[in-house]
Amino acid sequence: MSYKDYEAQLDRIKVKLQQAMHKDADFSLFGASSHQYRVKGKLTAKEVEDWQDRNQVTLPESFTKFLTEIGNGGAGPYYGIYSLDKAASNTERQALFAKPALHPGMTKEEWNDLIKPLTEDDDISDEEYDEARNKVLGGMLCIGTQGCEYDMYLVLEGEYRGKIVYTSDFHPDHPFFFVYEDSFLDWYERWLDEIILNYEGSWFGVLMPGNEEVLMQTYQKAPNEEMQTKALDGMFKFKKVSQETIDFLKSIADQSPKHRSTAIQLICKTSFDTGAKFLMELLRSDVHEDFLEALKILNGHRKTVDLAEFYPDILQRFDRINNLETLRYAGYILEECDAVTLQHFKPYLCSADPNMQTTAIYAARYCKNKAGSWQIIEDMFVEGDQQVLKNSILYWGLIPHEKLLPYYRAVWPDYKNNPNFRDKFITCLQELHLPDDYFEQNGS
């Protein structure tokens, strides 16, 4: 980039910092309250040179321009940008001097092989662990944190010098993420642009950049399904979209089985009424994966949309659920449905699989008139072990029915010294007009 290009970009960034501060005046964006869109004092070129000499590294020019023309840290994505000294203190020196090992598009196999000493060797010494860790983080400077285990690094040398890398813990099959931009300033300016445009900002930088038109064109010209997926996923950062985009997504939902679910999610995100037609089709599909996908989408809207129109279709498919995840999501959505009863959950409450039983107990926690279904509960207790009984007490409390008392009596010794649970036992007895010491009188 030429000197004039840098000057123009730096001038834009200075203006956009003020615009972003005005746009997010209450600092509602994640991390904004920590930096409040203010940068720290700039460094001189001599101060940057001295720092580079001390640390025996050369910073990418784009980042150096930021330090000398904008500020030495402060406002930035997530919790902001570290000052140069803080960046150095958060980076292991041996990692700083190591050769970069990461690259965009790293396969799961490459990643797993790289982190194998960190994930598979229980007897690794501290020195060996540090050496393996520094190899993974080699040639990068930690310039900020996203919170918890997530950090932001700047690549200092090699083919990808100047790019930003988002890191997390060393999880198998999840290589660290290279952002789309090639330089620090491009990444930083995109962050400001998306705040000013009122895009979703909780996971800035992970989604493909571009406005609606750009992402639609990228999808249409994509050379493969992976690029199409990234283009569609990039639309999740929009809080609102145009009718043209809605029509584009509808055509994908109608014509592309591979991307149908994502397109429906995006339609529902910005126009739930429009997406309802597609959700009904998914719920009524004979493909179990379609049914589960519809439940997941509905679950994302259950706090903001009345889902009553979907209850009959869910209940019609209820007895054909065949895995824990689907049962769990169905339970979430039916929490407000007065028509759902323990009878609907019976096949799962009385399942031979204890995990299915536990999931069913949790999913059925809002069913009303459980006492009227005491026979199902007794069957569940007979079929299950004592943990099933304890899970029912945990999620349901004690259902007051005399037929269930022998089962409660069996676990009374485990609960009678716990004030919170003891009260549940006593309340059950009181509802059945039995004395508080009933379980003690019956041989416990």
C-alpha positions in Angstrom: 0.0 0.0 0.0 1.3 3.5 -0.9 1.9 6.3 1.6 -1.2 8.1 0.2 -3.3 5.0 0.6 -2.3 4.6 4.2 -2.9 8.3 4.9 -6.4 8.0 3.4 -7.3 4.9 5.4 -5.9 6.3 8.6 -8.0 9.5 8.1 -11.1 7.4 7.5 -10.4 5.4 10.7 -10.1 8.5 12.8 -13.5 9.7 11.5 -15.1 6.3 11.9 -13.9 6.0 15.5 -16.0 9.1 16.4 -19.0 7.8 14.3 -18.8 4.4 16.1 -18.7 6.1 19.5 -21.8 8.1 18.6 -23.6 5.0 17.2 -22.9 2.9 20.3 -23.2 5.7 22.8 -24.3 3.4 25.6 -21.5 0.9 24.9 -23.9 -2.0 24.3 -21.6 -3.8 21.9 -19.7 -6.6 23.6 -16.5 -5.3 25.2 -17.2 -1.7 24.3 -17.5 -0.6 28.0 -13.9 -1.6 28.6 -12.4 0.8 25.9 -15.3 3.2 25.2 -14.0 3.8 21.7 -11.0 5.7 23.0 -7.4 5.0 21.9 -4.3 5.6 24.0 -1.5 8.0 23.2 0.4 7.4 19.9 3.9 6.1 19.8 6.7 7.8 18.0 8.5 6.0 15.2 11.6 5.9 17.5 9.6 4.2 20.3 8.4 1.5 17.9 11.9 1.0 16.5 13.3 0.6 20.1 10.6 -1.9 21.0 11.3 -3.9 17.9 15.1 -3.9 18.7 14.4 -5.1 22.2 12.2 -7.9 21.1 14.1 -8.7 17.9 11.0 -8.6 15.7 9.7 -6.4 12.9 6.0 -5.4 13.1 3.8 -5.4 10.0 3.6 -1.9 8.5 -0.1 -1.7 8.9 0.1 -2.3 12.6 3.0 0.2 13.0 0.9 2.8 11.2 -1.9 2.2 13.8 0.5 2.6 16.7 2.1 5.8 15.4 -0.9 7.5 13.8 -4.0 6.3 15.7 -2.9 5.1 19.2 -0.9 2.6 21.2 -3.9 0.3 21.9 -7.3 1.0 23.3 -10.5 0.9 21.2 -10.8 -2.2 19.1 -12.8 -5.4 18.5 -14.0 -7.3 21.6 -12.1 -5.9 24.7 -9.9 -3.7 22.5 -6.2 -3.6 21.4 -3.4 -4.1 23.8 -0.7 -1.5 24.1 2.6 -2.7 22.6 4.2 -3.5 26.0 1.1 -5.4 27.1 1.0 -7.3 23.9 4.6 -8.4 24.6 3.8 -9.4 28.2 1.0 -11.6 26.9 3.2 -13.3 24.4 5.7 -16.0 25.3 9.1 -14.9 24.0 9.9 -18.3 22.7 6.7 -18.2 20.7 7.5 -14.8 19.4 10.8 -16.0 17.9 9.4 -19.3 16.5 8.4 -19.8 12.9 4.7 -19.6 12.2 3.1 -23.1 12.1 -0.5 -22.0 11.3 -2.0 -21.2 7.9 -5.5 -20.4 6.6 -7.4 -23.5 5.5 -5.5 -25.8 7.8 -7.1 -29.2 7.8 -8.4 -30.9 10.9 -5.7 -33.6 10.3 -2.9 -31.0 10.2 -4.2 -29.3 13.3 -4.7 -32.5 15.3 -1.1 -33.6 14.5 0.2 -30.2 15.5 -1.5 -30.1 18.9 -1.1 -33.9 19.6 1.5 -33.3 22.4 -1.0 -30.9 24.1 -4.0 -33.1 23.9 -2.9 -36.7 24.0 0.2 -36.8 26.2 -0.8 -37.0 29.8 2.7 -37.4 31.0 4.1 -34.3 29.2 6.4 -32.2 31.3 5.9 -28.5 31.8 8.9 -27.7 29.6 7.6 -30.0 26.8 4.1 -28.5 27.1 5.5 -25.0 26.8 7.6 -26.0 23.8 4.6 -27.6 22.0 2.4 -24.6 22.8 4.9 -22.1 21.6 5.2 -24.0 18.3 1.5 -23.7 17.7 1.6 -19.9 18.5 4.9 -19.3 16.8 5.6 -16.1 15.0 2.6 -14.3 16.4 2.0 -11.4 18.8 -1.0 -11.4 21.1 -2.7 -8.0 20.5 -6.0 -8.5 22.5 -8.5 -10.8 24.1 -12.0 -11.8 23.3 -12.6 -13.1 26.8 -12.4 -16.5 28.4 -10.0 -18.6 26.4 -10.2 -16.6 23.2 -7.4 -14.2 22.1 -6.4 -12.3 19.0 -2.9 -12.6 17.5 -1.0 -10.7 14.8 1.2 -12.8 12.4 4.7 -11.3 12.3 6.4 -13.1 9.5 6.0 -15.6 6.7 3.4 -15.8 3.9 0.6 -14.6 6.1 2.4 -11.7 7.8 0.0 -9.0 8.9 -3.1 -11.2 9.2 -5.1 -11.5 12.4 -5.7 -15.0 14.0 -8.4 -15.8 16.5 -7.2 -18.4 19.0 -8.9 -20.5 21.6 -7.9 -23.5 23.6 -6.3 -26.5 21.8 -9.5 -28.4 20.8 -9.2 -31.3 18.4 -10.7 -30.7 15.0 -11.0 -26.9 15.5 -8.0 -25.1 14.0 -7.4 -21.5 14.9 -9.3 -19.0 12.7 -7.7 -16.6 10.3 -9.9 -13.5 9.6 -10.7 -12.5 6.0 -8.7 -9.3 5.9 -5.0 -9.3 4.9 -3.9 -6.4 7.2 -4.5 -5.1 10.7 -6.0 -1.8 9.4 -8.4 -3.5 7.0 -9.7 -5.7 9.8 -9.9 -2.7 12.2 -11.7 -0.5 9.7 -14.2 -3.3 9.0 -14.9 -3.5 12.7 -15.8 0.2 12.7 -17.9 -0.1 9.5 -20.0 -2.9 11.0 -20.7 -0.9 14.1 -21.8 2.1 12.1 -24.0 0.0 9.9 -25.6 -1.6 13.0 -24.6 -5.1 12.2 -24.6 -7.9 14.8 -21.2 -7.6 16.6 -20.9 -10.3 19.1 -18.6 -12.5 17.0 -17.0 -9.8 14.8 -14.6 -11.0 12.1 -15.8 -14.6 12.0 -18.4 -14.1 9.3 -17.6 -13.3 5.7 -17.4 -9.5 5.1 -19.7 -7.6 2.7 -23.1 -6.1 2.5 -26.2 -7.9 1.2 -25.5 -7.3 -2.5 -21.8 -8.5 -2.2 -22.7 -11.7 -0.3 -25.5 -12.5 -2.8 -23.1 -12.1 -5.7 -20.4 -14.1 -3.9 -22.9 -17.0 -3.4 -24.0 -16.9 -7.0 -20.4 -16.9 -8.3 -19.0 -19.2 -5.7 -16.8 -22.0 -7.2 -17.9 -24.6 -4.6 -20.4 -25.3 -1.8 -18.0 -24.3 0.9 -17.8 -20.7 -0.4 -21.6 -20.6 -0.8 -21.9 -21.7 2.8 -19.6 -18.9 4.0 -21.5 -16.3 1.9 -24.8 -17.4 3.4 -23.4 -17.5 6.9 -22.1 -14.0 6.4 -25.7 -12.8 6.3 -26.3 -13.6 9.9 -24.6 -10.4 10.8 -27.5 -8.4 9.3 -30.3 -7.4 11.7 -32.6 -6.4 8.8 -32.5 -7.3 5.1 -34.2 -6.0 2.0 -37.1 -7.7 0.2 -34.6 -8.5 -2.6 -32.5 -10.5 -0.1 -35.6 -12.2 1.3 -36.6 -13.3 -2.3 -33.0 -14.5 -2.9 -33.1 -16.6 0.3 -36.5 -18.0 -0.6 -35.2 -19.2 -3.9 -32.3 -21.0 -2.1 -34.8 -22.6 0.3 -36.8 -23.8 -2.6 -34.0 -25.0 -4.9 -30.9 -25.9 -2.8 -31.3 -28.9 -0.4 -27.7 -28.3 0.8 -28.4 -24.7 2.0 -32.1 -24.9 2.6 -31.9 -24.9 6.4 -29.5 -21.9 6.5 -31.7 -19.9 4.1 -34.7 -20.6 6.3 -32.9 -19.6 9.4 -32.0 -16.3 7.7 -35.5 -15.7 6.5 -36.9 -16.3 10.0 -34.3 -14.1 11.6 -35.5 -11.0 9.7 -39.1 -12.0 8.6 -40.5 -14.9 10.8 -43.9 -14.8 9.1 -42.3 -15.4 5.7 -40.2 -18.2 7.1 -43.2 -19.9 8.8 -44.2 -21.6 5.5 -40.8 -23.2 5.2 -40.7 -24.3 8.8 -44.0 -26.1 8.4 -42.6 -28.0 5.4 -39.6 -29.0 7.5 -41.8 -30.2 10.4 -43.9 -32.3 8.0 -40.9 -33.8 6.2 -40.3 -37.5 6.5 -36.6 -36.8 6.9 -35.8 -36.7 10.6 -32.9 -34.2 10.1 -35.4 -31.8 8.6 -37.7 -32.1 11.7 -34.8 -31.5 14.0 -33.6 -28.5 12.0 -37.1 -27.0 12.2 -37.1 -27.5 16.0 -33.8 -25.8 16.4 -34.9 -22.8 14.3 -38.2 -22.5 16.3 -36.3 -22.8 19.6 -34.3 -19.7 18.6 -37.6 -17.7 18.4 -39.6 -19.2 21.2 -39.0 -16.2 23.5 -40.2 -13.7 20.9 -42.8 -15.4 18.8 -46.0 -17.3 19.6 -45.3 -20.8 18.3 -48.8 -22.2 19.0 -49.5 -22.8 15.3 -46.6 -25.3 15.2 -47.6 -27.4 18.2 -50.0 -29.8 16.3 -47.4 -30.7 13.8 -44.8 -31.3 16.5 -47.1 -33.4 18.5 -48.1 -35.4 15.4 -44.4 -36.4 15.0 -43.7 -36.7 18.7 -43.8 -40.5 19.0 -41.3 -40.9 16.1 -38.5 -39.0 17.8 -35.4 -41.2 17.9 -32.6 -39.3 19.6 -31.9 -37.1 22.7 -31.2 -33.9 20.8 -34.6 -33.9 19.0 -36.5 -34.8 22.2 -34.7 -32.0 24.1 -35.6 -29.4 21.5 -39.2 -30.6 21.2 -39.4 -30.2 25.0 -38.1 -26.6 24.8 -40.7 -25.6 22.2 -43.7 -27.3 23.9 -43.1 -25.7 27.3 -45.9 -23.3 26.7 -48.2 -25.9 25.1 -51.1 -26.8 27.4 -52.0 -29.7 25.2 -48.8 -31.7 25.9 -49.0 -34.3 28.6 -46.9 -37.1 30.1 -48.8 -39.4 27.7 -46.8 -37.8 24.8 -43.6 -38.5 26.7 -44.4 -42.0 27.8 -42.3 -43.9 25.3 -39.3 -42.0 26.4 -40.0 -41.8 30.1 -40.2 -45.6 30.1 -37.3 -46.2 27.7 -34.7 -48.7 28.5 -32.1 -46.1 27.8 -31.4 -44.1 31.0 -30.1 -41.1 29.0 -33.4 -41.0 27.1 -35.3 -41.2 30.3 -33.3 -38.4 31.9 -33.8 -36.2 28.8 -37.6 -37.0 28.8 -37.9 -36.1 32.5 -36.3 -32.7 31.9 -38.2 -32.1 28.7 -41.5 -32.9 30.4 -41.0 -30.7 33.4 -43.7 -28.2 32.3 -46.4 -30.8 31.7 -49.5 -30.1 33.8 -51.5 -32.5 35.9 -48.7 -35.0 36.4 -50.6 -36.5 39.3 -53.3 -37.5 36.8 -50.7 -39.5 34.9 -49.4 -41.3 38.0 -49.5 -44.7 36.3 -47.0 -43.5 33.7 -44.7 -42.2 36.4 -45.0 -45.5 38.3 -44.1 -47.4 35.2 -41.1 -45.1 34.7 -40.0 -45.8 38.3 -40.4 -49.5 37.8 -38.5 -49.5 34.5 -35.7 -47.2 35.6 -33.1 -47.2 38.3 -33.0 -45.0 41.4 -31.3 -42.2 39.5 -34.4 -41.9 37.3 -36.4 -41.4 40.5 -34.0 -38.8 41.7 -34.0 -37.0 38.4 -37.8 -36.8 38.6 -37.5 -35.2 42.0 -34.9 -32.8 40.8 -36.9 -31.6 37.8 -40.5 -32.2 38.8 -40.5 -32.1 42.6 -42.6 -34.9 44.2 -45.9 -35.6 42.4 -48.5 -36.1 45.2 -50.1 -39.5 44.7 -50.4 -42.3 47.2 -49.2 -44.9 44.6 -45.9 -43.1 44.3 -45.2 -42.9 48.0 -43.3 -46.2 48.2 -40.8 -45.0 45.7 -40.3 -41.7 47.5 -39.9 -43.6 50.8 -37.0 -45.6 49.2 -35.0 -42.4 48.6 -36.1 -40.5 51.7 -32.9 -41.3 53.6 -30.9 -39.6 50.9 -32.8 -36.4 51.1 -34.1 -35.9 54.7 -31.0 -34.0 55.8 -31.1 -31.6 52.8 -33.4 -28.7 53.8 -34.3 -27.8 50.2 -35.4 -31.3 49.2 -36.8 -32.2 52.6 -39.3 -29.4 52.1 -40.4 -31.0 48.9 -41.1 -34.3 50.6 -43.0 -32.6 53.4 -45.1 -30.6 51.0 -46.0 -33.7 49.1 -47.2 -35.4 52.3 -49.2 -32.3 53.3 -51.0 -32.3 50.0 -52.0 -35.9 50.6 -53.1 -35.0 54.2 -50.4 -37.2 55.7 -48.2 -36.4 58.8 -44.8 -34.9 58.3 -43.1 -37.9 59.8 -45.0 -40.4 57.6 -41.8 -41.7 56.0 -40.2 -42.2 59.4 -43.2 -44.1 60.7 -43.0 -46.5 57.8 -39.6 -48.1 58.5 -37.3 -45.5 57.1 
